[in-house]
Amino acid sequence: MEIRCPTCRARVVWEQSPHRPFCSERCKAVDLGRWLAEDYRVPVWDEADGAPDGDAPPDLEKLC
């Protein structure tokens, strides 16, 4: 299976890449640096304030 590196968008053969889903150690390090610099963030649901966009969080019991 062929995918694209999430950092540089180069084509990567999944089975042959020891750095998957990245194409190289460098792209892995760049991605880690972005997480550490907080360029990527995981949204946090605060029940007191509501969802970040003002909507209520999904009811997980209804989804299962």
N, C-alpha and C positions, 0 to 999 in steps of 0.2 A: 504494500500500500504506500502511496506517495502522498505526503502532506507538505504544508508550508511551515517553515520556522516561524514561531510567533513573534520573534524579534526582528529578523531581517527579511522575512518572507521568501527566503530561498527554498527551493524544492528539496525535500528530504525523503529518502526511502526509509520508512519506519523500521523495517527489520534490520537494516544495515547501520543505523545510527546509534552509537553508544550514548549519545547525549540527548536522545529523544525526550520531548518533542522538538528540541532545538537542533540546529545543524552543527554546532560547535560548542566547546567549553566557553568561548568568548561570549556567545549569545546567551548562554545560561547565566554567566556573571552579570551581563547587562540587565537581564530580567530581574535577577536578585537585587541588584542595585536600585532598580525602579521600585521594588517592593520596600526596600529599606528607606528610600527617600520619600515613601508614602505617595508615590505617583499613582499607585493602584490602591484602592480601598474597598473593603467589604462593607456593605451597608449594615448598620446596626439598628434593630428595631427597638425603640424606647417606648414602652407602653404609655408612659406619662405624656410624652410629646407626640405620639403617633408616628407614622412612617415618615421617612425623610421627605417624601413628596406629598405628604398630607393624607395619603390613603391609609386605610387600616391594613395591617399585615394579613397575609392569607391565612385562612383557618386550616391548619395542617390536618386536623381530624377529618375534614371533609375531603381532602385530597387523597387520603389513604383508602 
